[in-house]
Amino acid sequence: MKLHWRILIALLAGVAVGGVFQTALDAPPWIGLSVQAGDGGDVVVAVEADSPAATAGLRVGDVIRGASLGQAGALSDRDVVDANRFRQEIAGAELGQVLWLGFTDERPPVPVTVRMEPGCQRAEWLRPFAFLADIFLALLKMLIVPIILTSIITGVAGVGAGKALRRMGLKTFAYYIGTSLLAVLVGQVLVNLVRPGEGAALGLAPSDEFKTVAGQSFWDVIKRMIPTNVFDAFGDNRAMLQVIFFALLFGYFVTQVAEPHRSRMKGLFEAAFEVMMKMAGWVLSLIPYGVFVLLVKVVGETGFGLFKPLGLYMAVVAGGLLFHAVITLPALLKLGGVSPLGWFKAMGPALMTAFSTSSSSMTLPVSLDTVERRGRVSNKTTSFVLPLGATINMDGTALYECVGVIFLAQYYQGVSDFPLTLGVQVQVVLMALLASVGAAGIPSAGLVMMLTILGTLGLPVEGAALLLAVDRPLDMLRTVVNVWSDSCGAALVARSEGETPLLEAGAAANTS
């Protein structure tokens, strides 16, 4: 059975089992806080260790003057006047909902995420699913550093050392980086206009690390890109900017050393990349099982409210991909003297293969044949531009990563009162651009790259795992955009080298 069908079945099964747990098993709301009535409000008398209240920073002796359920930081006019009223607020909360607490001192309101009571019937039934979900997340995290390191070094070193090859390589890199940046900016604009994560009920706990990242300026980010100890960076998934920076430099200087060292280093990292591709393929083959256990856990804990914001998130990603595919890339073709309609007709076989396989790498043989035979681009150009594109040119993936991360950041902003500043968004754009260079051309590899960006921003990776529920159809669409951009790059590079790919809209009909 095809992978996408297995993922769909796992999705439906996970929702069904989680729904059964949601309706059939008891799960009292809990934040790990005990209060007593006092003058002016309720006095905190106990805070349980590792509870939502402890994570939010509540302390014994705090006097609570008000409480409000919801996503907004502003408290309502309802004042909590005694312990019984406070307990009523907790009892009326839904799992995953945020309870904002106000105090008699000058402290700002504090958000506390409502969880199920530890040891309750539903928590015990969900425990094995949560354990397996954690294992799946750990396997995904394991791939991040080696895939990025080997993929980027292989792609950059593949430019070669010859003068003509370097010239073609510079043109190809300029096109790939430029179109990926345009795709990221399209995604950033759309996700900020629609704001699908604002008010979303995803039931994910906030992270204190985001506070540190949010306060950094653009220059702090640039300075943080340079590792003082690259081996320390290899051991920290939050240091991916440093890993990417080192990989780009290392890949470039591989092309500068003399033989036989250049060939040996290229061969070493190409072999390592192939091994990582095999390993990633195995881990990603577990996606149906990961989707199942994650959805059982999430739906069992928080219900079905998460699917509405995920639907809006899907619409934003799909809209961004459509804009990039039918507006941005055709405009570049037109400027380069290639007929967009004719080129699209000629690329039909490659685009259909990309849609069905969700893999730029598996589509590569079809892309090579289609661009050369139907698009009339020389073998010299196709054999260089397209393999490199399958490794480092991921317009659709870059857009998806940008939208996904900002969507999750918008959610965490609502439940944790963390500022989604311009500096943070600059980091997201930069990371989405650089991480797309290291995205392997296999199904759902963009998910691994999203973990990279979330880790760098200090956001919990569980958010990216939750997006697995709707990843497959988006993966198919973004792979089509990736392959479409690769083929457009081949046409434009060929034109710049004096070749004559399809110039007339009707030319595709005459190809065989």
N, C-alpha and C positions, 0 to 999 in steps of 0.2 A: 504494500500500500504506500502511495506517495506520502512524503513527509508532511505536506500541508494538510492532507486529509487526517493524518494521525494527530496533528496539532489541533485541528478543529474538533475532533472527537474528544481529545483530552480536555479542551476548553469547556465543551458542553458537559462532560462528565464531572469536571471539577466544580463547575457552577452548581450542578445538580446535587452533588454530595455536600458541598458547603451549604447549600440551601436547606438540605435536610437537617444538618447540624444546627443551623440558625433557628429553625422553627421547632425542632423536637427536643433540644437539649437546653437546660437552664444555664444562664450565664449572667449573674448579677453585675451591674456596672461597678467599677472600683477605681479609685485613684490613690489609695494608700494613705489616707489622711483621716485623723480623728480630731474633732473639735468639741468645745464646750461653750455654752452661752456665756458671754461676758459683757462688760460695759462697752457699748458702741459697736458690737459685732460679735463674731464667734472667734474664740481663741484656739489656736492650734495647740493641741496637747501631745500629739504623737504623729510622727512621719515614718512610715515603714521603709526599710532599706530597699533599694532597687525598684521603687514604685514610681508611677508617673509624677506624684507630688515631689518626691525626692529629686527626680530628674529636673523638674521645673525650678528647684531651688527653694522650696518652702521649708521654713524652720519652725521649731517649737517656740511658741510665744508670739508668732505672727497673729495679728488681729485682722480678720477678714470682714470688710464692711459691705461687700457686694459680690454678686456672682451673676454671670450671664452665659448661657449656652449658645454656641454658634461660632462662626468663623471670624466675626468682626472683633476688633480689639476694644471697641467702646463698650462699657458696661451699660446695662439698661438701668432704669430708675428703680427696679426692684431691689430692695435692700434685704440682706440676710440678717434677721434680728435675733435668731436663736439657733441652737444646734438642730432642732427638728426641721426648721425651714431649710437649713443647709443640706440636710440629708434628703429632703424632698427634691432639691435641685439635682443631686447626684442620682437619685432613683429615677428621675425623669429623663436622664441622659441616655443617648444611644451609644453603643460601642463605637469607638473611633471618633466620636464628637469631641469638640474642644470646649472645656469649661474655663472661662476667663474669670480670674479672681482679683478683686481690688482690695487694697489695704488702707488702714487708717494713717499710715505714714506716707512719705513722699514717693514710695516705690511705684513704678508703672504697673499696670495690670499684668498678671502672669498667666500664660496659657497652660492648662493641664489637660493632656489627652486622656479620655476615659477608656479604660481597659476592662476586660473581664476579670472577675475575681479569681486569683490564683487557687488552683485546686478544685474549682467548680467542675461540674460534669462535662460541660462543653470543652473546657480547657484541657481536661484529661484526654478526651477523644481526639482533640486537635494536636496534641503533643507530637505523635509520630509524624504527622504531616509537616509540622513546623521543623522538626529535625531534618527530614529529607529535603525540605526547601532550603535550609541552611547549607546542607551538603552541596546542593546544586549551585547555590550562589558561590560557595568556596571554589568549586571547579571553574566557574566563569572567571573569578578573580585570578585564579592561577595562570590563566592564559594571557593576561594583560601585558605584562612586561616583555616576555619572550616574543609574542606576536608583533608588538610594535617595534621592538629592536630589530628583529630579523627582516621584517617587511620593509621598513624604511631604508635600512642599509642596502638591502638587495635592490630596491627600486632606484635609489640614488646612484649606486655603483654601476647599475646597468646602463647609464648614460654613455660610458665608454670614454676613451682618451683621445680618439682621432679628432682632427680639426672639424671635418664635415659632420662627424657624429656629434661633437660638442655643439655645433651650430644648430643642428636639428634638435638636440636635447634641450637647449635653452629655449627654443621656440615651443617645444612640447611642454616643458615645465611652466613656461609663462602662461600658456593656454590653460593647463590643468589647474594651476593655482588661481588664475583669474576667474574661471568658471565656477570653481568650488567656492570662492569668496562671494561671488554673486549669488549662488544658491543659498549660502548661509545667511546673507543679508535679506534675501526674500523671506526665508523662514523666520528670521528675527522680527521683521516688520509685521508679518501676519500674526505671529503668536502674541506680539504686544498689542495689536489692534483687537484681536478676538479675546485674548486673556482666558484661555480654556481652564487654566489651573486655579483661577480666582474663585474662591468659594467651593472648590471641589471637595467631596467627601471621600478621601482615599484611605483614611484610617492609618496613616503612616506616622510614626513618631518623629519629632524634629531632631536636629543635631546641633549641639553646642559649637561644633567646629565651624559652622557656617558663619557665626558671628565674627570670627577672626578673619576669614576670607573676605567677607563683605566690606571690611574696613580698609582693604588694600587698594592702593592707587594703581593706575596703569604702569607706572614706572616700577612699582614694587613687583608687579607681575613679570616685567622684563628682567629685572634683577634676579628674580627667583628662577628664571629659566636656566641659568648657568649653574651647573652643579659644582660644589666644592669637592665632593667625593662621589663619583659616578656610581660606585658600588653601593653606597648608601641609598642612592636614588633607585637602583634596581630592586632594593628590598622594601620600597615604600610605594604603594599604588597611588598615593596622593602626590607623588613627585614626577608625574608623567611628563610635564613640560620639560623637565631636566633630561629625562630619558629620550624624548623626541629631539631635543636640541643636540644631545650627544650623538644620536643615530644619524642625524642629518650631516653633522661635521665628519663623523667617521666614514659614512658612505661616500662623501665627496673626496676625502683624502685617500680612500681606496683607489680612486681613479687616477690619483697623482703619483702613486708609487710605481717603480719599475717592475718589469717582469723578472722572475716568475711570481713575485710576491702579490701583484695585483690579481692574477688569475687564481692563486691559492686562496686569497681572502674572499674573493667573489664566490668561488666554489664552496668555501666553508659556510658562508652565510646563506647561499642559495640552498645548500643541503639542509641547514638548520631551519630555514623557512619552510621547506617541503615537509620536514618532520613536524613542525608546528602546525602546518595546514592539516596534516593527518590527525594530529592530536585534537585540534580545534573541531575538525569534522566529527570526531568521536564524541566530544563533549556536547556539541550542538545537536548531535543525533538524539541526545537525551532530553531535548527541549519538550517533546510531548509529555514526558513524565514530570519535568520541572513545572510546566504549565499546570498540570493536574494538581500537584501538591500545593503549589502557590495559590491557586484559585480556591482550593478547599480551605486553606488557611485564611485567606483574606475574606472570602464570602462568609465563611463560618464565624469570623470575628466581627465583621462590619456590615454584612448584608449585601444588597444589590445596588446600593447607591453609587458605587464607583463606576458603573458602566455608562452613566450619563456623561460625566466629564471625559471619560475615555473616548466616547463617540465624538465629542467635540474636538478632542485632541486629534483623532484620526482625520476629521474633516480639514483641520488646519494643515496637517502634514500633506494630505492628498492635494489640497488646493495649492500649496507651495510647489509641490512636485509638478503639477499641471502647468502652473505659470512658468516655471523654469524650462519645461520641455517644449511648450508651444509658443512662448514669447522670447525668452532670453536666448536660448540656443539658436532658433531660427534667425533671429536678428543678427547674431554673429555670423551665421552662414551667409546671409544676404550681404553683409558688409564685406565678406571674404570672396564674393563672386560665385557662390555655389547656390543653386536653387534649393531652398528648404523643402519644398514639396517633392521635388524629384529625388532628393537625398533620402527623405523619409520613406518614399516608395521603395527605393533600392535597398534600404536597410531592414525591410520587413522581416526576413527570416531571422536575423540576429535579434531583433526586438522581441519577436514571439518566443524565441528560445530563452531569452533573458527573463521574460515574464513567467515562463513555466518552470524554470530551474531555480530562480532567485539566486543565481551565482554568476558573477562576472567571469570567474575563472573557467567554469564549465561552458560558458557561452563563447569563450575566446576562439576556439577553432572555427565556429560558425561565423564569428565576427571577421576573422581574418579572410575567410573565403568570400564573404559577402562584400566587404569593403574593396577587396582586390578585384573580384570578378564582376560584380554588379555596380560597384562604385567607381571602377576604373582608376584605382590608386595603385601605384607601383608596389611591388613586393618589398623593396628597400624601405619604403615609408611605413607600410602596414606592419612589417615584422618588427619595427622599432616602436612605433607610436602605440599600437594596440596592446601588446604585452605590458608595456610600461603603464598604460592607462588602467589595465585590469588590476594593477597593483596599487597605484597611487591616486588615480582619478576617480573620486567617489562623490560626485555632485549630490546625488540623491541621498547618500548616506550622511554627508555633511549637513544637509538641510534637516534631515530627520533627527540627527543628534542635537542640533541647535534647538529645534522646536521641543524635543523631548525634555532636554535639560531645563529650558526656561519654563516649560509647563510644570515640571516638578518644583522648580524654584518658586514659581507663583503660588503653588500649593503650600510650600513650607513658609512662605512669607505670610500667608493667611493664618496658619495655625501656630506660628511661632513668633510673629511680629518681627521677623528679620527683614532688613531693607534689601530689596532687589535693585541695587544701585547700578549706575551706568558702568562703573568699574567692573562689577561682577559680569555684566552682559558683555563687556569687551573681552573678558576672560573666556566666556562661553564661545564667542565668535572665534577667537584665536585658537582655542582648544578644539573646536569642531573642525576648523580648517586643517590643523596639524594632525589631529587624530584620524581624519578621513584618509590622510596619506598612508597611515599604517593599518587601515582596515583591510583584512584579507578578503579576497573575492569569493567568499563562500556564504551560504545562507545564514542570515541572522548575525553575521560578524559585526555589523554596526552596533549590536547590543553590547558586545564586549568593549567597543570603543566608547560607548556611552558611559560604561562603568568607569572608564579612565577619567572622563570629564567630571563626573559626580565626585569621584575620589579627590580630584584636585580642588574642587570647590568645597569639600568638606560636607557634602550631602550624602545621606545614607543610600547605599546601592540598592536597597530593597525597592526603591521607586522604579528603577530601570527594570527590575525583575517583574514588577507588576505590569509594566507595559508589554511584557511578553504575551499577555492575553490577546492583544490586538496587533501583534508584530507581524504575523505572517502575510496578511494582505498588503501591509505597508512595505514589507520586504520585497514582495514581487514588484510593486510599483517603483520603488527606489532603485531596484536593479535595472529596470528598463531605462530609467533616467541615466544611470551610470553608463550603461552600454551605448545609449544614444549620444551622450556627451563624448565618449571615446571615439565614436565613429565621426562625429562632427570635427573633433580635433584632428583626426587623420585627414579629412578632406581639407581643412584649413592649412595644415602643415604642408600637404601635398601642393596646394596652390602657391604657397609661399616659396616652395622649392622649384617652381616652374612647371609642375605637372598640371594636367587638365582633367580633374574629376568632373562628375556630372555638372553641366552648366545649364541645361534646359530641363524644365519640369517634365517634359515628355520623354526624356532620354532613358528613364528607368524602364519604360515599357519596351524599349528596344534591346535591353540586356537579357541575357539568357542565363 
